[in-house]
Amino acid sequence: MKQFGLIVVAMSLGLMLIQCGGAKEEKPAAKAEVSAETAPVAEATAATGEMTYDLANGEAIYKKLCFACHDNGLAGAAKHTDQERWAESAAKGVPMLIKHVTEGYQGKYGMLPPKGTCMDCTDQDIIDAVHYQLKMGGSLNSSN
């Protein structure tokens, strides 16, 4: 039985590594990254609730990497069908969720690696993916 568990963990890690090593996609020119110069503006935008997001891009990012943990609850990740867990996460506020995804997070359910292992994701990709997952979890509303 231990061997089966090790095989499952090894396969999951292998899947995540394969996803990380995929070809880097070109980002549309209209999408701006948050740099050191624009970070205060981005934080102010997030604080005032004027954050913009693209759910289609969020879905693409989710399908690129996030699904590996969130479809099955790997490492304590909230499954996209677990509305109670997503409501608990949404209560922290979107800016805090984005911070957790960007920097990584160790919580009561498990851990989230920095950028969810999507090291080539832009700040906007993270914002889009967080909003997409909140929508899938039933916790996206006009206030976030």
C-alpha positions as CSV (number, residue, x, y, z in Angstrom):
1,M,0.0,0.0,0.0
2,K,2.9,2.4,0.7
3,Q,4.3,1.7,-2.8
4,F,0.9,2.7,-4.3
5,G,1.0,6.0,-2.3
6,L,4.6,6.7,-3.5
7,I,3.6,6.0,-7.1
8,V,0.7,8.4,-6.9
9,V,2.9,11.2,-5.4
10,A,5.6,10.6,-7.9
11,M,3.2,10.7,-10.8
12,S,1.6,13.9,-9.5
13,L,5.0,15.6,-9.1
14,G,6.0,14.4,-12.6
15,L,2.8,15.9,-14.0
16,M,3.5,19.2,-12.4
17,L,7.1,19.2,-13.6
18,I,6.0,18.4,-17.2
19,Q,3.5,21.3,-17.0
20,C,6.2,23.7,-15.8
21,G,8.5,22.8,-18.6
22,G,6.0,23.6,-21.4
23,A,6.7,26.0,-24.2
24,K,6.4,29.6,-23.1
25,E,3.5,31.3,-24.8
26,E,3.7,34.9,-26.1
27,K,1.6,37.2,-24.0
28,P,-0.6,39.8,-25.8
29,A,1.1,43.2,-26.0
30,A,-1.9,44.9,-24.4
31,K,-1.4,43.0,-21.1
32,A,0.7,45.0,-18.7
33,E,2.8,43.4,-16.1
34,V,3.1,44.9,-12.6
35,S,6.7,46.1,-12.2
36,A,8.4,47.8,-9.3
37,E,7.3,51.2,-10.8
38,T,3.7,50.2,-11.2
39,A,3.3,48.1,-8.1
40,P,1.9,50.9,-6.0
41,V,-0.7,51.6,-8.6
42,A,-1.6,47.9,-8.8
43,E,-1.9,47.8,-5.0
44,A,-4.1,50.9,-4.9
45,T,-6.3,49.4,-7.7
46,A,-6.6,46.2,-5.7
47,A,-7.5,48.1,-2.5
48,T,-10.2,50.1,-4.2
49,G,-11.8,47.1,-5.8
50,E,-11.1,48.3,-9.3
51,M,-9.0,45.3,-10.3
52,T,-9.7,44.1,-13.8
53,Y,-9.5,40.4,-14.8
54,D,-10.0,38.2,-17.8
55,L,-11.8,35.0,-17.0
56,A,-10.9,33.4,-20.4
57,N,-7.2,33.9,-19.6
58,G,-7.8,32.7,-16.0
59,E,-9.3,29.5,-17.4
60,A,-6.3,29.1,-19.7
61,I,-3.9,29.5,-16.8
62,Y,-5.9,27.1,-14.7
63,K,-5.8,24.5,-17.4
64,K,-2.1,25.0,-17.8
65,L,-1.1,24.3,-14.2
66,C,-3.6,25.0,-11.4
67,F,-5.8,22.0,-12.3
68,A,-3.0,19.6,-11.2
69,C,-3.7,20.4,-7.6
70,H,-7.1,22.0,-7.5
71,D,-9.0,19.2,-9.5
72,N,-8.0,16.6,-6.9
73,G,-7.1,18.6,-3.7
74,L,-3.4,17.7,-4.0
75,A,-1.3,19.2,-1.1
76,G,-4.5,20.5,0.5
77,A,-5.6,22.7,-2.5
78,A,-9.3,23.6,-2.5
79,K,-11.1,21.6,-5.1
80,H,-13.0,23.8,-7.5
81,T,-16.2,22.0,-6.4
82,D,-15.7,22.8,-2.7
83,Q,-17.8,25.9,-2.4
84,E,-17.3,26.1,1.4
85,R,-13.5,26.2,1.1
86,W,-13.7,28.8,-1.7
87,A,-16.1,31.0,0.4
88,E,-13.5,30.7,3.3
89,S,-10.8,31.8,0.9
90,A,-12.8,34.6,-0.7
91,A,-13.5,36.0,2.8
92,K,-9.8,36.8,3.1
93,G,-10.2,39.2,0.1
94,V,-8.8,38.9,-3.4
95,P,-5.7,41.0,-2.7
96,M,-4.7,38.6,0.0
97,L,-5.3,35.6,-2.2
98,I,-3.2,37.1,-4.9
99,K,-0.4,37.7,-2.4
100,H,-0.6,34.1,-1.2
101,V,-0.5,32.8,-4.8
102,T,2.4,35.1,-5.8
103,E,4.5,34.5,-2.7
104,G,3.5,31.0,-1.7
105,Y,1.5,30.1,1.3
106,Q,1.5,27.5,4.1
107,G,-2.0,27.3,5.7
108,K,-4.1,24.9,7.8
109,Y,-5.0,22.8,4.8
110,G,-1.6,22.5,3.1
111,M,0.8,24.5,1.1
112,L,0.8,26.5,-2.1
113,P,4.2,27.0,-3.8
114,P,5.0,30.5,-5.1
115,K,3.0,31.3,-8.2
116,G,1.5,27.9,-8.0
117,T,4.6,26.7,-9.9
118,C,3.8,28.9,-12.9
119,M,7.0,30.9,-12.9
120,D,6.3,32.4,-16.3
121,C,2.9,33.7,-15.3
122,T,2.6,37.5,-15.1
123,D,1.0,39.3,-12.2
124,Q,-2.1,39.7,-14.4
125,D,-2.2,35.9,-15.1
126,I,-2.3,35.3,-11.4
127,I,-5.1,37.9,-11.0
128,D,-7.0,36.2,-13.8
129,A,-6.5,32.7,-12.5
130,V,-7.6,33.6,-8.9
131,H,-10.8,35.2,-10.2
132,Y,-11.5,32.2,-12.5
133,Q,-11.0,29.8,-9.5
134,L,-13.3,31.9,-7.3
135,K,-15.9,31.8,-10.1
136,M,-15.6,28.0,-10.3
137,G,-15.9,27.7,-6.6
138,G,-19.1,29.9,-6.6
139,S,-17.4,32.8,-4.7
140,L,-16.9,35.4,-7.4
141,N,-19.3,38.3,-7.0
142,S,-19.3,42.0,-7.8
143,S,-17.3,42.9,-4.7
144,N,-14.3,40.9,-5.9
